[in-house]
Amino acid sequence: MDNTETLSFDDFDELVNPRLLEPEFDEVVERAISRRGFLGGALALGSVTALASATLPTGAHAEGSRFGFEAIKTSTEDKVTVPAGFKAEVVARWGDPLFSDTPAFDPATRGTAATQARAFGDNTDGMEVFSHAGRSLLVVNNEYTNRSIIWGNLSDGPDADAVSKGMMAHGVTVVELAEGEDGWQIVKDSPYNRRITPQTEMRLTGPAAGHALMRTEADPSGTKALGTWNNCGNGVTPWGTYLACEENFNGYFSAADEAHKVSDALKRYSVSSKDWGYQWATVDARFDVAKHPNEPNRAGYVVEIDPTDSTSTPKKRTALGRFKHENAECVVNNDGRLVIYMGDDERGEFLYRYVSDNVYASGVDTDDLMENGTLYAAKFYDTGAGAWLELTEATTGMSKAEICIHTRQAASKVGATTMDRPEWVAANPNAAELYCALTNNKNRGLKPNAGGDLTPVGGPNPREANKYGQILRWKPNGSDHTAEGFAWDLYVMAGNPEVHQDANKGSDNLSAGNMFNAPDGLSFDDSGLLWIQTDGNYSNEGDFAGQGNNQMLAGDPVTGEIRRFLTGPKECEVTGLSWSADRRTMFVGIQHPGERGGSQWPDGNDVPRSAIIAVRREDGARIA
């Protein structure tokens, strides 16, 4: 494999679309002003959590600790570690068959395109377990594949079937699970089992459907698209459908002529003539951007999937905007309108909100709720206040359809705040407040984003060349999710207090016993504990000494306390979290173990496999 596979998605995009350094003098002044303003606010108080308790109350304070476990230490072992009194078991791995006519995964061949299309996908990410008709239906994103693993048995590189196999490993897996004497297992041949891949027919809905920028030779109507891929986080609608979120869709497009220059609009999304090495254009011409320049406009959306109907057609909801979606957190406002919070996971991109025009109620047409509404981008001020900026024809000079297709450009036009890679957003079930993981940003204060927007230090992005990340919290004014204004603070600044004594040590609720870097996945349980999953630097050296493998922690929004609950195997990301209906099982995703060749998890051989694990208490009691 070529050495580009060792690069992160963002680093690869910057390799083909370099960011210019910010102008020195002007930006030194700008950063100084921003930093001075911020230091007069949150950090000047000496404790981010102290500010949080003072400005963003979260309801009644709990008496004593609400954690039902003792914190565990960091780990560099090639296994999943959980607290005493808990156990973790593998439920489903990449390549496990969903149907009895599909052979078991063979580590020697690693399957074919045909077997992969009927087997569990690769590199699990966002997920949800739905209870339907007494059954447990797991829906999970299969974000991408590690080429060095899926093609690792091919000495001469991939042929057409191997390329197609990689394609079939992407998308979404829907599978019924059942709990028996041997734990949770896949129910083969369940009528609900389904693979949704880059070749599955989808319907385009909302303002962008049918627009000239969405029309292609294969789909002159601009209303039908094939497939979904690089799905990261997820969401769940109040009516019980699954939202898969397309993130780094750009890295699958290429041009046979590498000298081909893409349009500025596509360049804003890091589409280029060079893909990440997946070679999809060699088996499907629509991924050749020179031949089909509108095809990338049909990716980068939130996809609604009905897990209870394996024959249903997924819907790409263009009204929710086009960008590198992390997840889609749905909230029903007090007035019944649907509000969806979303982050754009790239350095210096934006945080968004969608508000439906109509209300959610029994018998209401739910299609309308994600077709007609207004997008907003967030503006943060150093004072601890913020505002949602409307993305409309009047504020952007763009049509409704153009806003939904070129959402980044629209947010740039209104002057939204560039963020440190906004990842998952989570809504507290017990209070009108939201949390967003800002995972890191090595370009903060040093380079603009892909659209040339400056990235000054300040506000919720307080550290230059931010290597550790932070978790942002905000509360809408009047507890109204449709309000223009909000108050914000930082729940935690990740860091390493064993290495640093400046801002890189992290906030006061961080210590050697619970330190971490790169918060990514966020999810609340029904008791109001915030579960934090990481996708960070696992070198255990230098700035990251003592932090070990990626992990999952639990945080108490009331007290600010954070405890480590789980550590993953080597070189993995811990991502995706859901619960069984009886709350006795926690399902957790383990993505890309051994991505650099250093893991044999979970089967103890040289073919590491992403997997879903079930975590339970040994006494069988509820976890949360």
N, C-alpha and C positions, 0 to 999 in steps of 0.2 A: 504494500500500500504506500501511496505517496505521503510525505511528511505533513501535508495539510490536515490530516486527520487528527494530529495532536493539537491543532488550534481550536479554540472555542469558536462558536458560531460567530460571535461579534468580531473576534480577531480576524477570522477569514474574510468577513465582509469588509473590514477596514483595510485588509491587504489588497483587495481588488477595487476599493473605493476609499482611498486614503483621506483622513480628516486633516485639514490644515491646522497648524498651530494658531491659537488666538493672537490677535495683535498685541504686542507686548505692553506698551505703555497704557493704552486705554483699558486693557483688561487687568493690569496690576491695580489700577485705580478702582475699577469696578469690583474686583474681588475684595479689596481692602474695605470698601464701603459696605459690601454685603457681609463680610466677616465681622466688622465692627458692630453692625446692627444686630447680628445674631448673637454675638457674645454678650450683648446687653440684655438678652432675653433668657432663653432656656438654660444655656450652659453656664451663664453667670451665677445661677442659683446653686450650682455645684451638684445638682442631682436631677436628672431627667425625670425620674419617677416621682420625686417630690413635686415637681411642676405638674405632672400628670394628675396627682391626687388633688392638687389645688384647683386646677382649671377644668378638668374633664371628669367629674364624678361619675362613677359607674354603678351607683345603686347602693344598697345596704352592704356594709362591710361584714365579711365572714368572720366568725370567731375561730381563731386558730387556723391551721393549715387545711386547705381543701384537697391537697394531693393525697391520693391513695397509694403512694409508693415512696420508697426511699431512692434518692438520686443515685445514679450509677456514675462510674468514672469514664473518662474517655478511653478509647480502645484503638489499637492498630491491628487487631486480630482479623482474620479472614472469616468472620462469622457475624451473625446477628446476636447482639447482647441485650437482654432486658433485665429489669430489676428482679430481685428475689421474690418468689411467689408468683411469677409470671412465666409463660412459655411461648415460644414462637415457632410456627410450623409453616412450611412452604405449601401453598394451595395450588398455584398455577404458574408455570414457567413458559418463557418463550419456546414456541414449537410444540407445546402439548396439544394433542388433537382435541377438537371439539366434537368430532363425529367418529363413530366406530369404523367407518370406511377409510379413515386416515391413519397411516402408520404412526407409531410412536416416534418421537424425535430421535434421530440418529446422529450422534456427535461426529461420526466420520464424514457423513455427507452433508449434514446440517439441512437436509430437506431439499425440496424443489419448489418452484413457483406454485405448482398445483397443490402440493401438500401444505405449503405455508398459507395459502388462501383459505384453508379449512382448519387452521391451527391458531393457537394463541399468538398474538403479535409480539413484537419486540419492544424493549425499553419502555416499560409501563410508566405512566405519569398520572395525571388527574384521573379520579375514579369515583364511582358512587355505587352503593349496593341498594337496589330498589326492592321493596317487598310488594309482590303482586300475586294475588290468588294463592296465598300461602307459600309462594316460592321466593327465593332470593336470587335476584338477577344482578350480576356484576357487570357494569359498563366501565371500560377502562381505555384511556388513550394509549396508543402505541406510537410514541413520538418520532423515533428515528431508529436507525440501525448503526452498529459499529461495524464498518466495512472490514476491519482487520479480524473480526470475529466471525461474521456471517460468511465471509469469503476466505477465511483463514486456511481452509483446506485446499485452496486452488493455487497451484504453483504457477500457472500461466495467466492468472488474472481471470476476471469474470467473463463468461460467455453470456449470450442473450438470456438464457434461463436464470442464471445467477443474478443478473441485473433485475429481472422480473421478480425473482424471489425476494430481493431486497425491497422492491416496491410493495409486494404483498405483505411484508412484515410491518408496514406502516398502517396508520389509520386508527381504527377503533375495534375493540373486541367486546361483544355482548355474549355472556355465558351464564348459564344457570349453575349455582353452587348449592350443595346440600351438605348438611352436617351429619356425620355418622359416628360410629365407634372409633374410626381411624381419623377423625377430624373432618375438616371441610375439604370437599373434593369437587371436581368438575362433573356435571351431569351430562355425559355424552348423549348426543342425539336429541337433546331438549329442543322443543319447537321454538324456543327463544334464542338458541345459540345462533350467532351471526358474526361474520367478519365484514366490516365496512372498510374499504380499501381505497387507494387512489384511482380505482377504476369503477367505483360504485356511482350510479347516477344520482345526482342531487338536483334540487330545485332552488333556483335563485329567487329570493323574495325581497320585498322592500323597495326603497327609492331607486336603487341602482339596477334593479332587474330590467332588462330590455334596453338599457342605455347603450349608445354606440360604442363606448369603451368596453362593454361586456360582450360584444358580438364577435364571433369567430367563424371561420370557414365551416367548422363542424356544427356550430350552433348559431346560425344567423339571427335567431330570435333574442339571444342574450339572456335566456331564462333557464337554461339547463347547463349544468356543469358536471364534469366527471371527477369524483373523488375528493378526499380530504387527506392531508398528511401533515406531519410535524405538529400534531396536536399536543399542546402542553397541559395547562390546567383545565378546569371544567367548571360547570355550574349546574344547578338543578332548578327547574322552574317550579312555581307553586302548584302547577297542574301535573307534575310528575314526569316531565321529560328531561332528557340529558342534554347539556350544552357542551360540545367539544370545541376547543378554542385553537384555531390555526395560528401557529407562531412563526417559526423561521421558514416560511414557505418559499422564500426567494432562492435558497441554496440548491434547488432542484432544477432550475432553468439554466440553459446554456445555449451556445450557438456553435454550429459546426465551424463557422468562421470566427475565431477568437478575436479578430480585429473589429468585429461588429460593435457598434456603439449603441447602447440602449438610450431611450429617452430620459430626460431629466426627471420626469415623473416616476419612472421605474427605478432610476438611480437612487431616488429618495428612499426606496425600500430595499436598496442594496441588491437589486436584480442586476446581473451582469452576464457577460458572454461565457463565464466560467462557473460551473457548478461545484459542489463540494466533493465530487468524485463518485456520485451515485450513478451517473451515466444514463439517466432515464430517457434523455432525448434520443439515445441510440435504439430504444425499443418503442418509443412513443413520440412521434414528431411534434405533438403539441407542446412539448417541453423545450423545443428549439425556439428561443425568443426572437430570433431573426425572422423565422417563418411565420410565427404566431405571436406578434407583439402584444395582443390583448389578453392572452391566456393568463399572465400573472395577475391581471386585474380581477380575476375570478377566484383568487385565493387570498387568504388573510382575514377570514371572517369567523364568526361564531356559527356553529352548525348545530341545529336542533335535531335530536334523535329520539324516537319513541321506542323505549326498550321493550315494551309489551307487544309490539307488532313487528315481527321479523320481515314482513313484506313492505313495510312503510318506506317512503322515500324521504331521506334526510333533507332538511331545508337550511340553506345558507342565508342567515339573517343579515342582509347588507345594512339595515337601519342601525345596527350596532357598530358600524364603522369597520374600516379595513386598516389593520396594523398588525404588529406581532403580538397577538393576544396571549396573555398569560392565563387568566381565568375570567369567569363572568359570575360575579356574586349578586344574586337576586334578592331584593327586599321588596315586600309589599308595604307601601307607605300608609300612613294613617288614613289618607283619603282614598285608598284603594289603587292608586297608580303603581305600576311596576317600575322599580328603579334598579338599574343594573350597573355595578361598578366594575371597571376593567382597567388593567395596566398594560402598557406597551413595553415589552421587555427588550429594550435596547438602550445602550448608553445615551443619556440625554434626551430620552423620549418622555411621553406624557402620561398622565393619569386621567381617565375619562369616566363620565357618568352618562347614562341614557335614562330618560324619563318618558314613559309612555303617555300618549294623549288620553287614552281611555283607561278605565279602571278594571281590575280583576275581580270577578265575582262569579258565582255559580251560574252557568249558562252563557257566560260571555264568550264571544269568539276570541280564543286565545291567539289565533293567527294575527289579529290586529295589534295585539300588545307589543309584538316585536317587529311590526312593519311600519307603524305610525307613531313617531315620537321625536324627541329632540336630543341630540348629542351635546355634551358639554366637555370642556377641558379644564383642569384645575389650575388655579393661580394661588400660590402661597406667598404670604408676606412675613417678614421677619418678626412682626409684632405677635405672631401666634394666631393671626386671623387668616382666612382664605376665602376665595370666591370661585364659583363655577361660572365659566365663561361660555355663553351660548355659541354654538357653531351653526349659524344660519346664513341664509342668503345675504341678509343685511350686514352681519358682522364679518363675513369672509369674502363677499363678492363672488361666491361660488354657488352653483345650483345645488339643490338637495342631493341629487345623484352624485355630483362631483364631490361633495363633502363626504359621502359614504364610501367613495372609491379612493379619494385622496385625503383621507382623514388627517394624516400627519401634516400635510400642507395647510389644512384648515386650522389646526391647533397652533401652528407656527404663526399664522396670520393674526390671530387674536392675542398672541403674546403669553401663552400658557407657560408654566414653569417647567423647565427641563429637569428631569428627575434621575436619580441614581438607579436606573433599571427597575421600574415598578413591576414587581412580580405578583404573587397572589394577593387578593383583597379578601378579607374575612369580616363578616358582620357579627357583632356580639348579639346573641339571642336574648340577652337579658337587659340590654341598654341600647339606645340609639347612638351607636358609635361604630366606626370602621377602623380596621387595621390594614396596612399594606407593607409588605416586605420590599424594602429597597436594598437589593442584594449586594451591590458594589458598583464602582465606576472608576476605573483607573484614569479616565479622561477628565474627571471633575476638576474644573478650574484650569485645565490645560488645553483642551481641544473642544471645538463645537460638536454638535451632533451631526447626523448625516445631512441635515438640511441647512447647516450653517448657523443654527441658533446657538448662542453663547451658553456656557454652562458655569456661571459664576458660583463661587462658594458662598453658602448662606442658606437661611431658612431651614427646610427639612433635609438639606444636603450640606451638612456643616463641615465636611472634611475634604480637603484637596486630595486628588488621586486616591479616592476612598477604596480601600482594599478589604474592609470588613463588613460594611453594610449596616443597616439600621431598620427598625420597624416603626413606621409612622402611624400615628393615631389621630383621628379627627371626629368631631361631633357636630352634626348639622345644627344650625341655629333653630331653636324651638323644637328640637327633636323631629324636625320635618326634613325628610330626605330629598324633598324637591326644593328646599330653600336655596337661595343664591349663596348665602354665606355659611361659614363653618369656623370652628376653633380647632387648632391642631397642636400637637406636641409629639415628642418621640417617646414611645414606650420603652425602647431599649436601643442603645448603640452597641453593636457587637464590637469586639476587639480582643486584645490579649494583654491583660494586666500583669502577666508574668514577664512580658518582654518590654512593654511600654509604660511610661508614666505620664504621657501627654494624652491628647484626645484619642489616640489609638488604643488606649487601654480599655476604652468602652465606658458605658455609663455606670452609675453606682450600684445598679442591681445586677451587675456582672462581676464575677470573681473567677479565681482559678478553678473553682468547683463546677461552674456552669458555663464557661466561656465557649464561644463558637464563632464562626464566620459565615458570611453569605447566607442569611436567612432567605428562604425561597417559598416553600409551601406553607400556607397558614390555614388553619381550620379550627372552628370552635366545636366543642362538644355541647350537649344540652345543659350541662351544669355551668357553662360559662368559662371553662378553662380554654386557653388558647394554645393549640398545638403548633409547634414551630419545626419545620423540616429544613435541612440545609443541603446546599449544593455548592460547596466551597473548596478551598484549597486543603487537600488531605496529605500534604507533604510531611506534616508534623515537624517542620524545620523552620528556622529563621523567624519571620513574623508570625508563623503559624505553629511554632513549637508548642507541644503539649496539647494541641487541639484534636489530634488523632483523625479517625475516619469521620465521614459525614454522619449525622445524628438526627434524632428527634427529641425535642424538649417540650415541656408544658409550662405555660406561664399563667399566673393569676393576675388578671387586669386590675383587680382591686388593690392588692398589696404590692404588685410589681415583682413578686418572687418568680424565679424561673428555675426549673429542675430538669436535669437530663434524664430521659426515660429510655432511650434506645440508641444503640450505635449499630451502623451497618457494616458489611464486609468491606474489603479493600477496594478502593477506587470507585465506589458506588456513589450515587446520589440517593437520598431518602426522599421520596416524593409520592404524594397521593395518600389519602386517608379517608376511610369510611367505616361504618359500623353495622353490625347485624341488628335486626329489628329488636332483639331482646337486650341489646347493649352489652352482651357478654363477650363479644368478639370485636376486635379492632383489626381492620384490614389495612395493611401498609404496603406501599410499593417500594421495591428495591430496583433502581435503574442503573444501567451500565456498570455492573461489577466487573472489575478487571479490564476497564477500558484501555489501560496501558499495558496489559499483559500480566498484571500482578495478582490475579485472583483465580481461585478454582471453585468459587461458590456458585451454585448451591450443591453441585453433584460431586465435587471432589476430583474433577478432571480438568483438562486444559481448554474446555469450552464453557466459560462462564455464561450464565443466562440470567437475564432480568426476570423478576418474579414478584408475585403477590404473596405476602405472608399473612397468616392469621395469628394475632397475639391475644392470649387469654389468660385469665387468672387461674392458677392451679386449683383453687377452691371452687371454681365455677361461678363466682359472683360477678355482678356487673362491674365493668371497668369504670364507667362514668355515667 
